Amino acid sequence: MRLQVINASKNKWQTLGAFILCFWTSTAALIAQPNPVSSTPGGVLTSASSSSAPRPMIDPNILLLNAIQQAVWGPPIACKVYQQSIAFQQQVIVSGEYKAAGGGTGQFRFTTRTSSGETTLDTIQVSDGRLMVTQVGSKTPPRIVNVERVRESLAQKIHLPQDHPELSINLAIGGQPELLRCLYQRYHWYRAVEGKISGNDVWQLFGKLRTEPPKVSGNAKLDAQNLTMPIGESEEMPSHVRLILGRSQTLPYFPFLVDYFRLKRDPEGRAIGFEPVSKIEYSEPTNRVQISEGDFVYRTDATTDRIVWETDLYLP
């Protein structure tokens, strides 16, 4: 999800909820020197065999575009989600579940519980393919996107996806697809390394905040916001990121891990390394998902009169 800069005087948990959504939407080894790492225990990424024949360089931006396309059009997927972050000088833990119907339906359900100290906050984001509703806690107004209206605006392109590579970006609304969309738009991906993590063949991608637009881009307000977000706009904005994508036939381009980092500077303002900001892990992924009609239904409180419509952010 996109980053929202929240006024410090607002409710603490509204602020933390927005912070979490900005990454979902993020403590691991730093990436000061992003080289293939050596074999280490605990499921950490290991480099590909050095005895294998040299492989041609692959543009990591293309890999991420493929990941967006897979997230939008691929088969159903379900997984557990765990996120650990440092926000406003405190540790924030998010745990939840994600389930998506895939196949271009836009149907998904993402539920989490955010905790910091003794306080918790429940969040849900769900789409039935027509409307997407995001509800952060019980005291904030639901945010709704008319997904069907976005699809109607893309009607001519949907029949010719091969001629419109930006189509999948524009249809990456909510859930894992939007997370990948924001990562692609916000960061310049400059290196891809083959490896393994927990026995899975993966790509390790490294990115840093963009200074110019990508070659292929969405043209909605959301995309413009991602492309124009300056480094200094928020002290919580991560400047670098590491993304682990599946490289197997069973889980192609699945985002196993997202690590966010912030550039660390000395008192004179000189860069001296990186510090971790947030880490998202998607575990126990499976394509063997049972889908029912009730999975993607969410009804907002009928008494609420504070609905926030966000459709314009996604209209191309």
SEPA-731499 format. One record per residue (C-alpha): x, y, z; residue number from 1. Coordinates in Angstrom, 1 decimal, always signed. Example, Ala and Ser with C-alpha at 12.3 -4.5 7.8 and 13.67 -1.06 7.14 Angstrom:
<X=+12.3; Y=-4.5; Z=+7.8; i=1>
<X=+13.7; Y=-1.1; Z=+7.1; i=2>
***
This chain:
<X=+0.0; Y=+0.0; Z=+0.0; i=1>
<X=+1.0; Y=+3.6; Z=-0.4; i=2>
<X=+2.8; Y=+5.6; Z=+2.3; i=3>
<X=+0.6; Y=+8.1; Z=+4.2; i=4>
<X=+2.3; Y=+10.8; Z=+6.2; i=5>
<X=+0.1; Y=+11.2; Z=+9.3; i=6>
<X=+0.0; Y=+14.2; Z=+11.6; i=7>
<X=+1.6; Y=+13.3; Z=+14.9; i=8>
<X=-1.3; Y=+14.7; Z=+16.9; i=9>
<X=-3.7; Y=+12.0; Z=+15.6; i=10>
<X=-4.5; Y=+8.8; Z=+17.4; i=11>
<X=-1.4; Y=+6.7; Z=+17.9; i=12>
<X=-3.0; Y=+3.5; Z=+16.5; i=13>
<X=-4.5; Y=+5.3; Z=+13.5; i=14>
<X=-0.9; Y=+6.4; Z=+12.8; i=15>
<X=+0.6; Y=+2.9; Z=+13.3; i=16>
<X=-2.1; Y=+1.4; Z=+11.2; i=17>
<X=-1.3; Y=+3.7; Z=+8.3; i=18>
<X=+2.4; Y=+3.0; Z=+8.8; i=19>
<X=+1.8; Y=-0.8; Z=+8.5; i=20>
<X=-0.4; Y=-0.4; Z=+5.4; i=21>
<X=+2.3; Y=+1.7; Z=+3.7; i=22>
<X=+4.5; Y=-1.4; Z=+3.6; i=23>
<X=+1.9; Y=-4.0; Z=+3.1; i=24>
<X=+0.6; Y=-2.6; Z=+0.9; i=25>
<X=+7.0; Y=-4.1; Z=+5.7; i=26>
<X=+15.4; Y=-7.7; Z=+11.3; i=27>
<X=+17.5; Y=-8.8; Z=+8.7; i=28>
<X=+21.0; Y=-8.7; Z=+7.3; i=29>
<X=+21.9; Y=-5.3; Z=+5.9; i=30>
<X=+22.5; Y=-4.6; Z=+2.2; i=31>
<X=+25.6; Y=-2.4; Z=+2.3; i=32>
<X=+27.2; Y=-4.7; Z=-0.2; i=33>
<X=+24.4; Y=-6.6; Z=-2.0; i=34>
<X=+26.5; Y=-9.6; Z=-3.2; i=35>
<X=+25.4; Y=-13.2; Z=-3.3; i=36>
<X=+25.5; Y=-14.4; Z=+0.3; i=37>
<X=+27.3; Y=-17.5; Z=+1.5; i=38>
<X=+25.5; Y=-20.6; Z=+2.8; i=39>
<X=+24.0; Y=-19.8; Z=+6.2; i=40>
<X=+21.6; Y=-21.6; Z=+8.5; i=41>
<X=+18.0; Y=-20.6; Z=+9.4; i=42>
<X=+16.5; Y=-20.4; Z=+6.0; i=43>
<X=+18.6; Y=-17.4; Z=+4.9; i=44>
<X=+19.2; Y=-17.0; Z=+1.2; i=45>
<X=+22.1; Y=-18.9; Z=-0.2; i=46>
<X=+23.9; Y=-18.2; Z=-3.5; i=47>
<X=+23.5; Y=-20.5; Z=-6.5; i=48>
<X=+26.2; Y=-23.1; Z=-7.2; i=49>
<X=+29.4; Y=-21.5; Z=-8.4; i=50>
<X=+30.1; Y=-24.5; Z=-10.7; i=51>
<X=+27.1; Y=-23.8; Z=-12.9; i=52>
<X=+27.6; Y=-22.1; Z=-16.3; i=53>
<X=+27.5; Y=-18.3; Z=-16.4; i=54>
<X=+23.9; Y=-17.0; Z=-16.9; i=55>
<X=+23.0; Y=-13.8; Z=-18.8; i=56>
<X=+22.2; Y=-10.7; Z=-16.8; i=57>
<X=+18.5; Y=-10.4; Z=-16.1; i=58>
<X=+16.8; Y=-7.0; Z=-15.5; i=59>
<X=+15.3; Y=-7.2; Z=-12.0; i=60>
<X=+12.6; Y=-4.6; Z=-13.1; i=61>
<X=+11.4; Y=-7.2; Z=-15.7; i=62>
<X=+11.3; Y=-9.8; Z=-13.0; i=63>
<X=+9.1; Y=-7.6; Z=-10.8; i=64>
<X=+6.8; Y=-6.8; Z=-13.7; i=65>
<X=+6.4; Y=-10.6; Z=-14.2; i=66>
<X=+5.6; Y=-10.9; Z=-10.5; i=67>
<X=+2.9; Y=-8.3; Z=-10.8; i=68>
<X=+1.4; Y=-10.1; Z=-13.8; i=69>
<X=+1.5; Y=-13.4; Z=-11.9; i=70>
<X=-0.1; Y=-11.9; Z=-8.8; i=71>
<X=-3.0; Y=-10.5; Z=-10.9; i=72>
<X=-3.5; Y=-13.3; Z=-13.4; i=73>
<X=-2.0; Y=-16.4; Z=-11.8; i=74>
<X=-3.7; Y=-19.2; Z=-9.9; i=75>
<X=-5.3; Y=-18.9; Z=-6.4; i=76>
<X=-2.8; Y=-18.4; Z=-3.6; i=77>
<X=-3.0; Y=-18.5; Z=+0.2; i=78>
<X=-0.3; Y=-17.9; Z=+2.8; i=79>
<X=+0.5; Y=-16.7; Z=+6.3; i=80>
<X=+1.9; Y=-13.2; Z=+6.8; i=81>
<X=+4.3; Y=-11.9; Z=+9.4; i=82>
<X=+5.7; Y=-8.4; Z=+9.6; i=83>
<X=+8.1; Y=-6.9; Z=+12.1; i=84>
<X=+8.8; Y=-3.1; Z=+12.0; i=85>
<X=+10.3; Y=-0.3; Z=+14.0; i=86>
<X=+7.8; Y=+2.6; Z=+13.9; i=87>
<X=+8.1; Y=+5.8; Z=+16.0; i=88>
<X=+10.7; Y=+4.2; Z=+18.3; i=89>
<X=+8.7; Y=+1.1; Z=+19.1; i=90>
<X=+8.5; Y=-2.4; Z=+17.8; i=91>
<X=+5.3; Y=-3.3; Z=+15.8; i=92>
<X=+4.4; Y=-6.9; Z=+15.0; i=93>
<X=+1.8; Y=-7.8; Z=+12.4; i=94>
<X=+0.5; Y=-11.3; Z=+11.8; i=95>
<X=-2.2; Y=-12.4; Z=+9.5; i=96>
<X=-3.5; Y=-14.4; Z=+6.5; i=97>
<X=-3.8; Y=-13.7; Z=+2.8; i=98>
<X=-6.1; Y=-15.5; Z=+0.3; i=99>
<X=-6.7; Y=-14.6; Z=-3.3; i=100>
<X=-8.8; Y=-16.2; Z=-6.0; i=101>
<X=-6.4; Y=-15.1; Z=-8.8; i=102>
<X=-7.2; Y=-15.5; Z=-12.5; i=103>
<X=-7.7; Y=-11.7; Z=-12.9; i=104>
<X=-10.8; Y=-11.7; Z=-10.7; i=105>
<X=-9.4; Y=-9.2; Z=-8.2; i=106>
<X=-10.9; Y=-11.2; Z=-5.4; i=107>
<X=-8.8; Y=-11.5; Z=-2.2; i=108>
<X=-9.0; Y=-11.3; Z=+1.6; i=109>
<X=-6.2; Y=-10.0; Z=+3.9; i=110>
<X=-6.7; Y=-9.9; Z=+7.6; i=111>
<X=-4.1; Y=-8.9; Z=+10.2; i=112>
<X=-3.6; Y=-8.1; Z=+13.9; i=113>
<X=-1.1; Y=-5.4; Z=+14.7; i=114>
<X=+0.4; Y=-5.3; Z=+18.2; i=115>
<X=+2.8; Y=-3.1; Z=+20.0; i=116>
<X=+3.2; Y=-3.6; Z=+23.7; i=117>
<X=-0.2; Y=-4.4; Z=+25.2; i=118>
<X=-2.2; Y=-2.7; Z=+22.5; i=119>
<X=-3.7; Y=-4.5; Z=+19.4; i=120>
<X=-5.3; Y=-3.3; Z=+16.2; i=121>
<X=-7.3; Y=-5.5; Z=+13.7; i=122>
<X=-7.2; Y=-4.6; Z=+10.0; i=123>
<X=-9.0; Y=-6.1; Z=+7.1; i=124>
<X=-8.7; Y=-5.5; Z=+3.4; i=125>
<X=-11.1; Y=-7.5; Z=+1.1; i=126>
<X=-12.3; Y=-7.3; Z=-2.4; i=127>
<X=-15.1; Y=-9.3; Z=-4.2; i=128>
<X=-13.8; Y=-8.1; Z=-7.6; i=129>
<X=-16.3; Y=-5.2; Z=-7.6; i=130>
<X=-15.5; Y=-3.2; Z=-4.5; i=131>
<X=-12.4; Y=-3.3; Z=-2.3; i=132>
<X=-12.9; Y=-2.3; Z=+1.3; i=133>
<X=-10.1; Y=-1.4; Z=+3.7; i=134>
<X=-10.9; Y=-1.1; Z=+7.4; i=135>
<X=-8.2; Y=-0.2; Z=+9.9; i=136>
<X=-9.5; Y=-0.8; Z=+13.4; i=137>
<X=-13.1; Y=+0.0; Z=+14.4; i=138>
<X=-12.8; Y=+3.7; Z=+14.8; i=139>
<X=-11.6; Y=+4.8; Z=+11.4; i=140>
<X=-14.0; Y=+5.1; Z=+8.4; i=141>
<X=-13.8; Y=+2.3; Z=+5.8; i=142>
<X=-12.0; Y=+3.2; Z=+2.6; i=143>
<X=-13.6; Y=+1.8; Z=-0.6; i=144>
<X=-12.4; Y=+1.4; Z=-4.2; i=145>
<X=-14.8; Y=+0.7; Z=-7.0; i=146>
<X=-12.7; Y=-1.9; Z=-8.7; i=147>
<X=-15.4; Y=-2.5; Z=-11.3; i=148>
<X=-15.2; Y=+1.1; Z=-12.5; i=149>
<X=-11.4; Y=+0.8; Z=-12.9; i=150>
<X=-11.9; Y=-2.4; Z=-15.0; i=151>
<X=-14.5; Y=-0.6; Z=-17.2; i=152>
<X=-12.0; Y=+2.2; Z=-17.9; i=153>
<X=-9.5; Y=-0.5; Z=-19.1; i=154>
<X=-12.1; Y=-2.5; Z=-21.2; i=155>
<X=-10.3; Y=-2.1; Z=-24.5; i=156>
<X=-6.9; Y=-3.1; Z=-23.1; i=157>
<X=-8.1; Y=-6.1; Z=-21.2; i=158>
<X=-8.9; Y=-7.9; Z=-24.5; i=159>
<X=-5.3; Y=-7.2; Z=-25.8; i=160>
<X=-3.0; Y=-7.6; Z=-22.7; i=161>
<X=+0.0; Y=-8.5; Z=-24.9; i=162>
<X=-0.2; Y=-5.0; Z=-26.4; i=163>
<X=-0.5; Y=-3.2; Z=-23.1; i=164>
<X=+2.2; Y=-4.2; Z=-20.6; i=165>
<X=+1.0; Y=-1.6; Z=-18.1; i=166>
<X=-2.4; Y=-3.3; Z=-17.9; i=167>
<X=-1.4; Y=-5.6; Z=-15.0; i=168>
<X=+0.0; Y=-2.7; Z=-13.1; i=169>
<X=-3.3; Y=-0.8; Z=-13.4; i=170>
<X=-5.2; Y=-4.0; Z=-12.2; i=171>
<X=-2.9; Y=-4.5; Z=-9.2; i=172>
<X=-5.4; Y=-3.2; Z=-6.7; i=173>
<X=-5.0; Y=-4.2; Z=-3.1; i=174>
<X=-3.3; Y=-7.3; Z=-1.6; i=175>
<X=-0.1; Y=-8.7; Z=-2.8; i=176>
<X=-0.5; Y=-7.3; Z=-6.3; i=177>
<X=-0.6; Y=-3.7; Z=-5.0; i=178>
<X=+2.4; Y=-4.3; Z=-2.7; i=179>
<X=+4.4; Y=-5.4; Z=-5.8; i=180>
<X=+3.0; Y=-2.5; Z=-7.8; i=181>
<X=+4.2; Y=+0.0; Z=-5.2; i=182>
<X=+7.6; Y=-1.7; Z=-4.9; i=183>
<X=+8.1; Y=-1.6; Z=-8.7; i=184>
<X=+7.0; Y=+2.1; Z=-9.0; i=185>
<X=+8.8; Y=+3.5; Z=-6.0; i=186>
<X=+12.2; Y=+1.7; Z=-6.2; i=187>
<X=+14.8; Y=+1.3; Z=-9.0; i=188>
<X=+15.8; Y=-2.3; Z=-9.1; i=189>
<X=+19.4; Y=-2.5; Z=-10.0; i=190>
<X=+20.5; Y=-6.1; Z=-9.3; i=191>
<X=+19.1; Y=-9.7; Z=-9.3; i=192>
<X=+20.9; Y=-12.7; Z=-7.9; i=193>
<X=+19.8; Y=-16.4; Z=-8.1; i=194>
<X=+19.7; Y=-18.4; Z=-4.9; i=195>
<X=+17.7; Y=-20.6; Z=-2.5; i=196>
<X=+15.7; Y=-19.9; Z=+0.6; i=197>
<X=+14.4; Y=-22.7; Z=+2.8; i=198>
<X=+14.9; Y=-25.1; Z=-0.2; i=199>
<X=+13.1; Y=-22.9; Z=-2.7; i=200>
<X=+14.7; Y=-21.6; Z=-5.9; i=201>
<X=+14.4; Y=-17.8; Z=-5.7; i=202>
<X=+15.6; Y=-14.5; Z=-7.1; i=203>
<X=+17.1; Y=-11.9; Z=-4.7; i=204>
<X=+16.4; Y=-8.4; Z=-6.0; i=205>
<X=+17.9; Y=-5.1; Z=-4.7; i=206>
<X=+16.3; Y=-1.7; Z=-5.1; i=207>
<X=+16.7; Y=+1.9; Z=-4.0; i=208>
<X=+14.3; Y=+4.9; Z=-4.3; i=209>
<X=+13.8; Y=+6.0; Z=-7.9; i=210>
<X=+15.0; Y=+9.2; Z=-9.3; i=211>
<X=+13.2; Y=+8.7; Z=-12.6; i=212>
<X=+10.1; Y=+6.8; Z=-13.8; i=213>
<X=+10.4; Y=+3.1; Z=-14.9; i=214>
<X=+10.1; Y=+2.3; Z=-18.6; i=215>
<X=+6.7; Y=+0.7; Z=-18.1; i=216>
<X=+4.4; Y=+2.4; Z=-15.6; i=217>
<X=+0.8; Y=+2.7; Z=-14.5; i=218>
<X=-0.7; Y=+6.2; Z=-15.0; i=219>
<X=-3.1; Y=+6.4; Z=-12.1; i=220>
<X=-2.8; Y=+8.9; Z=-9.2; i=221>
<X=-1.5; Y=+6.2; Z=-7.0; i=222>
<X=+1.4; Y=+5.6; Z=-9.4; i=223>
<X=+2.2; Y=+9.3; Z=-9.6; i=224>
<X=+2.3; Y=+9.4; Z=-5.8; i=225>
<X=+4.8; Y=+6.5; Z=-5.7; i=226>
<X=+7.0; Y=+8.1; Z=-8.4; i=227>
<X=+7.2; Y=+11.5; Z=-6.9; i=228>
<X=+7.6; Y=+10.6; Z=-3.2; i=229>
<X=+10.9; Y=+12.4; Z=-2.1; i=230>
<X=+13.3; Y=+10.7; Z=+0.2; i=231>
<X=+13.0; Y=+13.4; Z=+2.9; i=232>
<X=+9.2; Y=+13.5; Z=+3.0; i=233>
<X=+9.0; Y=+11.1; Z=+6.0; i=234>
<X=+11.6; Y=+9.9; Z=+8.4; i=235>
<X=+9.9; Y=+6.5; Z=+8.2; i=236>
<X=+10.4; Y=+6.2; Z=+4.4; i=237>
<X=+12.8; Y=+3.3; Z=+3.6; i=238>
<X=+15.4; Y=+4.3; Z=+1.1; i=239>
<X=+16.4; Y=+0.7; Z=+0.1; i=240>
<X=+14.7; Y=-2.7; Z=-0.2; i=241>
<X=+15.5; Y=-6.3; Z=-0.8; i=242>
<X=+12.8; Y=-8.6; Z=-2.4; i=243>
<X=+12.9; Y=-12.4; Z=-2.6; i=244>
<X=+10.8; Y=-13.8; Z=-5.5; i=245>
<X=+10.1; Y=-17.4; Z=-6.2; i=246>
<X=+12.0; Y=-19.0; Z=-9.2; i=247>
<X=+10.2; Y=-22.4; Z=-9.3; i=248>
<X=+7.4; Y=-23.7; Z=-11.5; i=249>
<X=+5.2; Y=-24.3; Z=-8.5; i=250>
<X=+5.5; Y=-20.8; Z=-7.0; i=251>
<X=+6.8; Y=-18.5; Z=-9.8; i=252>
<X=+7.5; Y=-14.9; Z=-8.7; i=253>
<X=+5.9; Y=-15.5; Z=-5.2; i=254>
<X=+7.1; Y=-12.7; Z=-2.8; i=255>
<X=+8.6; Y=-14.7; Z=+0.0; i=256>
<X=+10.3; Y=-11.8; Z=+1.7; i=257>
<X=+10.5; Y=-8.0; Z=+1.7; i=258>
<X=+13.2; Y=-6.2; Z=+3.7; i=259>
<X=+13.1; Y=-2.4; Z=+4.0; i=260>
<X=+16.1; Y=-0.3; Z=+5.0; i=261>
<X=+16.8; Y=+3.3; Z=+5.7; i=262>
<X=+20.0; Y=+5.1; Z=+4.9; i=263>
<X=+22.0; Y=+5.8; Z=+8.1; i=264>
<X=+24.0; Y=+9.0; Z=+8.4; i=265>
<X=+26.6; Y=+10.4; Z=+10.8; i=266>
<X=+26.1; Y=+13.8; Z=+12.5; i=267>
<X=+27.7; Y=+15.5; Z=+9.5; i=268>
<X=+25.1; Y=+13.9; Z=+7.1; i=269>
<X=+27.5; Y=+11.4; Z=+5.5; i=270>
<X=+26.1; Y=+7.9; Z=+4.7; i=271>
<X=+27.5; Y=+5.3; Z=+6.9; i=272>
<X=+25.3; Y=+2.2; Z=+6.2; i=273>
<X=+21.8; Y=+1.0; Z=+6.4; i=274>
<X=+19.4; Y=+0.2; Z=+9.3; i=275>
<X=+16.4; Y=-2.1; Z=+9.0; i=276>
<X=+13.0; Y=-0.5; Z=+9.1; i=277>
<X=+10.5; Y=-3.4; Z=+8.3; i=278>
<X=+10.4; Y=-7.0; Z=+7.2; i=279>
<X=+7.5; Y=-8.9; Z=+5.7; i=280>
<X=+7.5; Y=-12.7; Z=+5.4; i=281>
<X=+5.0; Y=-14.7; Z=+3.5; i=282>
<X=+5.1; Y=-18.3; Z=+4.8; i=283>
<X=+3.3; Y=-21.6; Z=+4.0; i=284>
<X=+2.3; Y=-20.5; Z=+0.5; i=285>
<X=+0.0; Y=-22.9; Z=-1.4; i=286>
<X=-1.8; Y=-22.9; Z=-4.8; i=287>
<X=-4.2; Y=-25.6; Z=-3.5; i=288>
<X=-6.8; Y=-23.2; Z=-2.3; i=289>
<X=-10.5; Y=-23.8; Z=-1.7; i=290>
<X=-12.6; Y=-20.8; Z=-2.8; i=291>
<X=-16.1; Y=-20.1; Z=-1.6; i=292>
<X=-18.4; Y=-17.2; Z=-2.3; i=293>
<X=-18.3; Y=-16.0; Z=+1.2; i=294>
<X=-14.5; Y=-15.7; Z=+1.3; i=295>
<X=-14.5; Y=-12.2; Z=-0.3; i=296>
<X=-17.6; Y=-10.7; Z=+1.2; i=297>
<X=-17.3; Y=-7.9; Z=+3.7; i=298>
<X=-20.1; Y=-5.6; Z=+4.9; i=299>
<X=-19.3; Y=-2.3; Z=+6.5; i=300>
<X=-21.3; Y=-1.1; Z=+9.5; i=301>
<X=-24.7; Y=+0.0; Z=+8.1; i=302>
<X=-24.8; Y=+2.9; Z=+10.6; i=303>
<X=-21.5; Y=+4.5; Z=+9.4; i=304>
<X=-21.7; Y=+7.8; Z=+7.6; i=305>
<X=-18.0; Y=+8.3; Z=+7.1; i=306>
<X=-17.1; Y=+6.2; Z=+4.0; i=307>
<X=-13.9; Y=+7.4; Z=+2.2; i=308>
<X=-14.1; Y=+6.7; Z=-1.5; i=309>
<X=-10.6; Y=+6.2; Z=-3.1; i=310>
<X=-11.6; Y=+5.0; Z=-6.6; i=311>
<X=-10.0; Y=+8.1; Z=-8.2; i=312>
<X=-6.6; Y=+7.0; Z=-6.9; i=313>
<X=-6.7; Y=+3.9; Z=-9.1; i=314>
<X=-8.4; Y=+5.2; Z=-12.3; i=315>
<X=-5.9; Y=+5.3; Z=-15.2; i=316>
***
